[in-house]
């Protein structure tokens, strides 16, 4: 069983930056792939980014490519989402998710592939 807790959300202005964190409980965090998704009011949950177990492979959704950076610190059981040049359309609840990959380099962009989810953190970008 893995528990995920997101933090770092808040209210910012257009062009600002935020860094979200997702802390995982449980062992063998380094064998899990991680993902970030977001859901804006009235919209479906959207893929943001994914990172493999080691952090060596990262994949981004088109809407955040070049602005967001995902990273992880396996010693701290934490994955980060650095968000730069934020726009009002980035306003959403951001969720992290994880799936154990047993050390393979797999990463996932489909939310149905993930086994565990955090409760989400709100990011609001004002214009």
KEDREN-964414 format. One line per 8 residues: number of its first residue (from 1); for each residue x, y, z of N, C-alpha, C, O. Coordinates in pm, whole numbers, plus 50000, padded with zeros to 5 digits. Layout:
! KEDREN-964414
NUM) X:Y:Z:X:Y:Z:X:Y:Z:X:Y:Z; ... $
//
This chain:
! KEDREN-964414
1) 50085:49882:50000:50000:50000:50000:50089:50124:50000:50185:50132:50076; 50056:50218:49916:50131:50343:49904:50035:50458:49928:49923:50458:49876; 50078:50555:50004:50000:50677:50023:50078:50794:49967:50200:50803:49984; 50008:50883:49898:50069:50999:49835:50005:51126:49891:49883:51134:49905; 50089:51223:49922:50040:51350:49974:50103:51463:49895:50225:51481:49897; 50020:51538:49824:50068:51653:49748:50070:51778:49835:49992:51791:49930; 50159:51869:49802:50165:51998:49869:50226:52099:49774:50282:52064:49670; 50215:52226:49812:50279:52332:49735:50188:52414:49647:50232:52510:49584 $
9) 50061:52377:49643:49968:52454:49561:49940:52591:49622:49979:52619:49736; 49873:52674:49545:49839:52807:49596:49785:52897:49487:49756:52854:49376; 49773:53023:49523:49724:53126:49431:49842:53210:49385:49913:53270:49467; 49862:53216:49255:49972:53294:49198:49920:53375:49080:49805:53359:49038; 50006:53461:49029:49970:53542:48913:50032:53485:48786:50126:53406:48790; 49977:53526:48675:50030:53484:48546:50179:53514:48538:50224:53624:48571; 50255:53414:48494:50400:53428:48481:50479:53383:48602:50601:53370:48595; 50412:53360:48712:50479:53316:48833:50517:53168:48824:50485:53099:48727 $
17) 50587:53123:48927:50630:52983:48937:50579:52922:49067:50554:52992:49166; 50563:52791:49063:50529:52713:49182:50600:52579:49172:50626:52529:49063; 50631:52523:49287:50683:52387:49288:50592:52301:49374:50575:52327:49493; 50536:52200:49313:50455:52104:49386:50542:51987:49430:50639:51951:49364; 50505:51931:49543:50573:51812:49594:50470:51702:49614:50353:51728:49642; 50516:51580:49599:50433:51463:49625:50517:51366:49707:50612:51306:49657; 50481:51353:49832:50555:51266:49923:50486:51131:49932:50364:51123:49950; 50563:51025:49920:50509:50890:49922:50551:50817:50049:50665:50829:50094 $
25) 50458:50742:50105:50492:50655:50217:50514:50515:50164:50472:50482:50053; 50579:50434:50244:50605:50298:50202:50745:50284:50147:50812:50384:50119; 50788:50162:50132:50924:50140:50085:50928:50116:49935:50824:50112:49869; 51047:50100:49885:51069:50071:49744:51015:50179:49652:50971:50150:49541; 51018:50303:49698:50971:50413:49615:51047:50416:49484:50992:50454:49380; 51173:50377:49487:51256:50381:49366:51214:50281:49261:51267:50282:49150; 51120:50193:49292:51071:50097:49193:50937:50139:49135:50874:50061:49063; 50893:50261:49166:50764:50310:49120:50780:50419:49014:50864:50508:49028 $
33) 50700:50411:48909:50686:50522:48818:50585:50620:48876:50494:50581:48950; 50602:50748:48843:50516:50852:48899:50456:50935:48786:50512:50946:48677; 50341:50992:48815:50279:51080:48717:50209:51195:48786:50172:51186:48904; 50191:51302:48712:50112:51417:48757:49997:51436:48657:50015:51430:48536; 49881:51460:48713:49762:51490:48634:49697:51615:48692:49729:51656:48804; 49607:51675:48619:49535:51790:48670:49390:51786:48620:49359:51729:48516; 49305:51849:48699:49164:51855:48662:49111:51994:48692:49108:52039:48807; 49069:52061:48587:49008:52193:48599:48858:52177:48617:48801:52074:48579 $
41) 48792:52277:48675:48647:52267:48696:48573:52240:48566:48595:52308:48466; 48487:52141:48568:48406:52109:48451:48479:52035:48340:48423:52013:48233; 48603:51998:48365:48682:51929:48263:48728:51793:48313:48727:51765:48433; 48769:51709:48218:48821:51578:48255:48964:51591:48307:49034:51689:48279; 49005:51492:48383:49142:51490:48433:49238:51478:48314:49215:51400:48222; 49344:51555:48319:49437:51568:48208:49578:51525:48249:49623:51557:48359; 49645:51454:48161:49784:51415:48185:49874:51538:48180:49860:51623:48093; 49966:51546:48276:50063:51655:48279:50203:51604:48247:50267:51651:48154 $
49) 50249:51507:48326:50384:51456:48306:50399:51321:48374:50323:51287:48465; 50499:51246:48330:50531:51117:48391:50682:51103:48400:50756:51159:48320; 50726:51026:48498:50868:51003:48519:50888:50858:48559:50810:50802:48635; 50995:50797:48506:51017:50656:48537:51080:50641:48675:51104:50740:48745; 51107:50520:48713:51147:50491:48852:51276:50561:48893:51292:50599:49009; 51368:50579:48800:51497:50637:48832:51503:50787:48808:51594:50855:48856; 51407:50839:48734:51410:50980:48696:51479:51006:48565:51488:51120:48520; 51528:50900:48502:51602:50918:48378:51515:50937:48255:51563:50982:48151 $
57) 51389:50905:48267:51295:50922:48155:51178:51007:48201:51115:50979:48303; 51151:51112:48125:51043:51203:48159:50962:51231:48033:51016:51238:47923; 50832:51246:48052:50744:51270:47938:50643:51376:47978:50593:51375:48090; 50615:51469:47886:50528:51582:47919:50411:51593:47823:50421:51559:47705; 50301:51641:47876:50189:51676:47790:50222:51801:47710:50303:51883:47753; 50160:51816:47596:50191:51927:47506:50164:52062:47571:50235:52159:47544; 50064:52070:47656:50025:52199:47712:50126:52251:47815:50123:52370:47849; 50214:52167:47865:50309:52211:47968:50453:52197:47924:50544:52238:47996 $
65) 50475:52140:47808:50611:52116:47761:50688:52247:47751:50638:52345:47695; 50808:52249:47806:50890:52369:47803:50868:52461:47922:50948:52553:47944; 50762:52440:47997:50732:52524:48115:50740:52446:48246:50781:52502:48348; 50703:52320:48243:50701:52237:48363:50817:52137:48359:50857:52092:48252; 50869:52105:48476:50975:52006:48488:50944:51912:48603:50917:51956:48715; 50947:51783:48575:50926:51682:48678:51061:51627:48721:51152:51611:48639; 51073:51599:48849:51195:51538:48902:51158:51455:49023:51045:51462:49073; 51253:51377:49070:51226:51295:49188:51353:51279:49270:51464:51283:49218 $
73) 51332:51262:49398:51441:51233:49491:51403:51104:49562:51324:51105:49656; 51459:50994:49516:51420:50865:49573:51465:50849:49718:51405:50772:49793; 51567:50919:49757:51611:50913:49896:51509:50978:49989:51502:50945:50108; 51430:51071:49935:51329:51140:50014:51188:51093:49983:51091:51146:50036; 51177:50992:49897:51045:50940:49858:50953:51052:49807:50835:51056:49839; 51010:51140:49728:50934:51257:49684:50953:51283:49535:51063:51266:49481; 50846:51322:49471:50852:51368:49333:50807:51513:49330:50719:51554:49406; 50868:51590:49241:50843:51733:49234:50789:51771:49096:50816:51706:48995 $
81) 50713:51879:49095:50669:51938:48970:50698:52087:48975:50628:52163:49042; 50802:52128:48904:50836:52268:48895:50757:52329:48781:50767:52286:48666; 50678:52431:48814:50590:52493:48715:50632:52638:48697:50622:52719:48790; 50677:52671:48579:50722:52807:48547:50628:52871:48445:50555:52802:48374; 50633:53003:48441:50552:53079:48345:50406:53031:48347:50349:52996:48244; 50350:53031:48464:50213:52980:48479:50112:53069:48409:50128:53191:48400; 50009:53004:48358:49903:53071:48284:49768:53043:48352:49755:52945:48425; 49669:53127:48328:49538:53100:48389:49484:52962:48353:49414:52900:48433 $
89) 49515:52914:48235:49466:52782:48194:49534:52668:48268:49496:52552:48252; 49634:52698:48348:49696:52596:48433:49618:52577:48564:49649:52488:48642; 49519:52661:48587:49438:52649:48708:49368:52515:48712:49295:52479:48619; 49390:52440:48820:49334:52305:48832:49373:52248:48967:49455:52304:49040; 49313:52136:48999:49362:52054:49109:49465:51958:49049:49438:51890:48950; 49582:51955:49110:49691:51873:49060:49704:51748:49148:49708:51756:49271; 49711:51634:49081:49720:51505:49150:49849:51434:49109:49890:51439:48993; 49912:51368:49205:50019:51277:49169:49966:51133:49180:49871:51106:49253 $
97) 50029:51046:49107:49988:50906:49102:50110:50819:49085:50215:50865:49039; 50096:50694:49122:50210:50605:49113:50170:50464:49075:50057:50420:49100; 50265:50395:49014:50246:50255:48978:50380:50186:48992:50482:50236:48944; 50379:50073:49057:50503:50000:49074:50544:49936:48941:50463:49873:48873; 50670:49954:48905:50720:49901:48778:50834:49802:48798:50895:49754:48702; 50864:49771:48925:50965:49671:48957:51099:49703:48891:51172:49613:48850; 51129:49830:48881:51259:49870:48831:51270:49880:48681:51376:49913:48629; 51163:49852:48609:51169:49870:48464:51157:50018:48432:51120:50097:48518 $
105) 51188:50057:48310:51187:50197:48271:51051:50246:48222:51042:50349:48156; 50947:50173:48255:50814:50210:48209:50769:50341:48271:50804:50375:48384; 50689:50415:48193:50618:50531:48245:50482:50529:48178:50462:50461:48078; 50388:50605:48235:50250:50590:48192:50183:50726:48175:50201:50816:48257; 50105:50740:48069:50033:50864:48045:49883:50848:48060:49810:50946:48059; 49838:50726:48074:49695:50697:48090:49666:50682:48238:49728:50601:48306; 49571:50760:48288:49543:50756:48432:49495:50620:48477:49510:50586:48595; 49438:50542:48390:49390:50410:48430:49504:50314:48460:49482:50208:48519 $
113) 49626:50348:48420:49741:50263:48448:49791:50276:48591:49864:50189:48639; 49755:50383:48660:49809:50409:48791:49727:50340:48901:49605:50325:48892; 49799:50300:49004:49737:50224:49113:49701:50309:49235:49602:50281:49303; 49779:50411:49262:49758:50493:49381:49758:50641:49343:49831:50684:49254; 49674:50716:49415:49657:50859:49387:49662:50939:49516:49623:50891:49623; 49711:51061:49504:49702:51154:49615:49568:51224:49616:49483:51201:49530; 49551:51312:49715:49423:51380:49732:49413:51507:49648:49304:51563:49632; 49526:51552:49596:49527:51670:49510:49562:51798:49583:49542:51809:49704 $
121) 49615:51893:49509:49645:52025:49563:49601:52128:49460:49624:52111:49341; 49538:52234:49507:49480:52335:49418:49586:52435:49374:49663:52487:49454; 49588:52458:49244:49672:52564:49187:49578:52660:49114:49500:52620:49028; 49587:52787:49151:49504:52889:49088:49594:52999:49034:49675:53056:49107; 49579:53027:48906:49662:53130:48842:49569:53243:48798:49480:53224:48715; 49592:53358:48855:49508:53473:48822:49569:53551:48705:49690:53554:48687; 49481:53613:48628:49529:53687:48511:49558:53834:48546:49599:53911:48460 $
//
